[in-house]
Amino acid sequence: MKAGLLTFYHLHHYGAVLQAAATQRALASLGWDCEIIDYFVNQDIRILKPPTTPGRAASDAYNTLHYPALKRRWQRFEAFSRDHLNLTPRRYQSREELCAASLPYDLLVSGSDQIWNPTIFPDQRFDPVFFGAFSPLRKIAYAPSFGTAHLPEGMEEELKAYLAGFSHLSVREAAGRDIIRDAAEREAEVVLDPTLLLTAEDWAALAAERTVRGEYILCYCISRSGALEPYIRRLAEETGLPVVQLCGTRHKLHPKAKLVFDAGPAEFLSLFRHAAYVCTNSFHGTVFSVLFQRPFFTAAAPAELREPECSRTFSLLSRLGLTDRIAGRGDAAGLRNLPDWPAVQGRLAAAREGAMAYLKAALADEPWEKGGELPQEDGPLLADRTRCTGCSACAACCPQDAIALVRDKEGFAFPSVDPEKCVRCGLCTKTCPVFQPREPKSLPAAFAAWNREAEVRRDSTSGGAFSALADYVLEGGGVVFGAALDARQRLRHTACFRKEDLWRLRGAKYVQSDLEGVFREIKKCLESRQVLFSGTPCQVDGLYRYLGRRPENLTTCDLVCHGVPSPGVWEDMARYIERKWGRELQTVRFRNKVEGWKNSHFTAVYDDGTVDTHPLFETEYGRAFGRALFLRPCCYRCPYACLNRVGDFTLGDLWGLRPEELPEQQQKGVSLLLVNTPHGSHIFDQLHLIRQPFPVERAIAGNPRLASPTAQPADRAAFFAAYALDPFDQVVRRFCALPPLPVRAAGKVLSPEVKAKVKKVLKKG
């Protein structure tokens, strides 16, 4: 039996060539004669190309400097392809040529690589050749990728038509499975990248002789090192080993790195096979680190960190129990910690067995019965790291006290289950807000509001609306739960029973608060008195899920939240400030109105009575917070960033005011107050507030977190990688300092369009 393989192979990319060789060998191991259809996609593989753009000219200048080595690399790629890829005798350059050809195949196989990614082709459309749309032969797919989590708009019907000729469908990532399910209403199996179908011994037979003597740290990055930089530097410092950089980016990854420009696929395999450690942000760099059992760290793109279910790297490493090798995450392994290779090999063998069973069934046109997967671990289902809000509902509801919230390397608390105490009752899963749908509500009523008491308003971040609500509850004999800083500047939710103590709860605190024990305390208070709870929307939702109801004597107030910063980072910043000024902090105001509401200051009061105050976004903490640098992972995909509010009230700053509106009030601060429920509406009428109706759509314009989450900055993982490995003072200087004067000057002069172009050029470098 003979198969024609449609894949990328001619690009001088290590992953493309090696996956083509692996697919061909996997089919051969199942008794099929496999031939790669030599379809030359419009890609220019010349070392020097016409300098049509400044970036192209810069690339050519760089390539000219290293031309002899790059020429050897080119020749080695061509030699590897000749020796290890079985190509058709003829090269085809169009679909029409293939339609007219007499092809000697029993079957066409599409895959692997991003052959189904429409955005990489010149016309931004699917290339029908890679769907076999030139032949009536039966077709199967093995591990093709769409290269994206979502199809471009309007391409669903086209994809559905192309897939109609396939008897068996598989993809490389879960996102591809979802795309096929949505567009074609068919199921696709998620299988291993073909490079993983071969064993380490198989690849060792294709590797070149050892090219670097002695032990070394191998670095292979296809883009800037980002989160890997401190790992490379610290590994070199602690081990004393030299750094060998396999050049995929023009950016030098370590000042003393030995640069390798001339490696072909065989040399690539050799470098990974003999490395003592590997640092990479390449998927196939990760693959061969696993295959050769090299201690490694890998970096993922911001989009992958935000949505790991759409990432091939996360898909692979989670399957193998290796997500702790991803740099810049809170659960990253220690620098010198080794993977549990026997366990990894067991999981890989099971996944390989399942993938080969799928391929065997697809080739034989037999029904596919899934198998070869390891059973799931016996334990409660908790939200993954990118969705867990840390609301503490799971810990509060556990009847065995088997769940504790433990801080990770990013300084955020995540639930940790004690297997000795856990009785697998599932109550934590049933309580977790992440797994529960929220019922839609009608649009809230929006108001501009401010407190009638001038002193209270002055002491508040905006208009003092929270204090009016708290006063109402306290006057009725109730209790108020809100966030307050303790003597060591740790933010905790605490109970307030007296108006005199309410000052501790006023004002914005740009850090996630600790809720340990608070939900149980609230439940007890609700037995005898009215309770007001103020917190982020996820905390309010967590409280309701824990209680299992909405008690009549509970009033809730959620905040217009931009995302919660790391408690660990803030506490380290507090210690850093104390070291910097040689004094102990007594209290902090994150947003002080010493120069008016719209020019908020970060004010620190020290134990000797001295006060230090600066505009918030000119301080180190304020600048980093303004860039959303160290928010909790779930904040970048927050489901509460919408008008379907959780609390009875929503409070924020009324940034949507125009200069001519309420001019006499703007200097003093004006609150945005949304009334979301009938219970809230009843209380609202009794509050000691001045209020004016305000259009909801303008409230959204001034407070965009009422419509969408905060975007994740590209250097978040790099920040937390450094935070995990480097002294905090050094981290602050690198990530929180003011930019150099020329950069600040350019920022004021250049248009947003020019800035975007400059960033794009710098990123490519």
Salt bridges, closest charged atoms under 4 A:
GLU35 OE2 - LYS2 NZ 3.91
ASP38 OD1 - ARG91 NE 3.28
ASP44 OD2 - ARG46 NH2 2.60
ASP60 OD1 - ARG56 NH2 3.44
GLU78 OE2 - HIS12 NE2 2.73
GLU97 OE1 - ARG90 NH2 3.49
GLU158 OE1 - ARG125 NH2 2.59
GLU173 OE2 - ARG172 NE 2.70
ASP178 OD1 - ARG177 NE 3.57
ASP178 OD1 - ARG181 NH1 3.47
GLU187 OE1 - ARG181 NH2 2.96
GLU189 OE2 - LYS370 NZ 3.87
ASP193 OD1 - ARG172 NH1 3.41
ASP193 OD2 - HIS284 NE2 3.17
GLU229 OE2 - ARG233 NE 2.93
GLU229 OE1 - ARG734 NH1 2.97
GLU238 OE2 - ARG234 NH2 2.89
GLU238 OE1 - ARG336 NH1 3.71
ASP262 OD2 - ARG72 NE 3.16
ASP262 OD2 - ARG76 NH1 3.57
GLU267 OE2 - ARG76 NE 3.65
GLU309 OE2 - ARG637 NH2 2.69
ASP331 OD2 - ARG329 NH2 2.98
ASP331 OD1 - ARG385 NE 3.87
ASP365 OD1 - ARG138 NH1 3.62
GLU373 OE2 - ARG319 NH2 2.35
ASP378 OD2 - ARG424 NE 3.78
ASP401 OD1 - ARG520 NH2 2.79
ASP408 OD2 - ARG385 NH2 2.20
GLU410 OE1 - ARG716 NH2 2.85
GLU453 OE2 - HIS688 NE2 3.90
ASP459 OD2 - ARG506 NH1 3.35
ASP459 OD1 - ARG589 NH1 3.28
GLU475 OE2 - LYS499 NZ 2.48
ASP486 OD2 - ARG492 NE 3.41
ASP501 OD2 - ARG498 NE 3.12
ASP514 OD2 - ARG490 NH2 3.59
ASP514 OD2 - ARG492 NH1 3.34
ASP541 OD1 - ARG545 NE 3.26
ASP558 OD1 - ARG645 NH2 2.88
GLU571 OE2 - ARG407 NH2 2.77
GLU571 OE2 - ARG490 NE 3.92
GLU578 OE1 - ARG575 NE 2.91
GLU595 OE1 - HIS601 NE2 3.37
ASP612 OD1 - HIS614 NE2 3.04
GLU620 OE1 - LYS580 NZ 3.50
ASP653 OD1 - ARG591 NH1 2.86
GLU661 OE1 - ARG698 NH2 2.41
ASP715 OD2 - ARG627 NH1 3.20
ASP726 OD2 - ARG233 NH2 2.73
ASP726 OD1 - ARG234 NH1 3.91
ASP729 OD1 - ARG579 NH2 2.58
